[in-house]
């Protein structure tokens, strides 16, 4: 088992993007609270068209008003050249782009084939590198596609090979609709490592079918040390109304700390931010550790 | 990894005991539906004082009316001699008794120390064996106590040694308030095996803090092949209102089948029973696989 893992908190972007819109000030409060938990990486905003994703229409203002804490790496997600230019102008140096491993899912999202999106991404990587930023490619539906079903790990590994050749600094694998299982994690990580052993890898799990922490455990056994998670489990799954979406950061941290694996995060502070997120959203979030408290929080006798 | 695991469905007893009471006919419907899923073991009822647990006041009638399916092993839980006599009179030959590894928790439950309860259990085992029944001892709070915190695996192993000496045919370990984690599972199973390598072991997980399937995965890696689970995740956790309680059977089966591990259970039929359970209870149950469907259930393009 690794001695430490690096958690990227994605609540402010991936989480809020999949919830009802909240005011700009609330987004800033959430970001600032997260910056105080000890987490070292935060996906802060995305620069997308406000008609496509109204939840991120105020990304520039959110980022301008948010406190930038020394030692925290902030990233932004962009869908295209226009978004990349906005992210660079806002000062981001870690930028994510997305492609779906499933052709059907990619067409549904951006009306282009996976191959066409990979061509776009090659150009985006050049743009980002030219401006001195690092480019991460997120491969969505890496563990399964809601339309196509199983996604061949060899296909995902081929995509990784392609984007690494095109200059990607890092790759992330999204379990977009929670189809990941320990078996799929093992198969995917092994296939990617066989083809590209050196590229930094991050895994992004959803808890739609209860497997998120089992997947995390499997990945740890394979030596993976970078994971996305979303405070409170922010970000419902659009394909399954009512189902939980993102792995809750405090559930991940709770299990990791119990295993003696360092994250740098203050779990109590994080649970406090999850409580704040519920208040800001005005709804109950699916995190069990938020609900019940860490296992170390005892009941009075 | 084992090729097959044995799931004991505990929704009709442990599940319903921790929900609002439902009519006798509804309980019979649930039991009969479960008997048709291919599951090979069902904890059917408990024989407890109706004032203590009104949900089980009609246990005799539920059991009399339920269809007994060939090849399914049905068990009952009893708290004392009176309950054991009722279970034997009803024809049960697999009977469970409970003790809590934590002294504080045991006193809260039955106003006796763990040691005093173990003396009672020794006498109960004799009674059950004298009537030709098998006795399983369930050790509650095996992975942690909500009042005391961590429970020493050596203490749990000592309890196992004692009950095996007293004739217990099997032992089960309950994660009563969802404090189990992969680390605690590994420590407990190892400690018990060191002391009593031959006694059949069953693990009962709660998903209160999201760890249930990670715990299951860890136990599989240790060669454990018997688990409790509750259809739909029936049975809220009394210590954490709103938190999920029992591991949902369909979440366990979904992950196990994906790993190629046989359970004998028809997953689609099981999800149908989880839907029935929601209807009978008139509430939403916490199971993700119930909500989103198995990963193989695709969305129309």
Interface residues (C-beta under 8 A of the other chain):
Chain A: X104 X144 X146 X147 X148 X149 X177 X178 X179 X181 X182 X183 X184 X207 X208 X209 X210 X211 X212 X213 X214 X216 X217 X218 X237 X239 X240 X242 X243 X244 X248 X251 X254 X255 X258 X259 X260 X284 X287 X288 X289 X291 X292 X293 X294 X295 X296 X298 X299 X300 X301
Chain B: X104 X144 X146 X147 X148 X149 X177 X178 X179 X181 X182 X183 X184 X207 X208 X209 X210 X211 X212 X213 X214 X216 X217 X218 X237 X239 X240 X242 X243 X244 X248 X251 X254 X255 X258 X259 X260 X284 X287 X288 X289 X291 X292 X293 X294 X295 X296 X298 X299 X300 X301
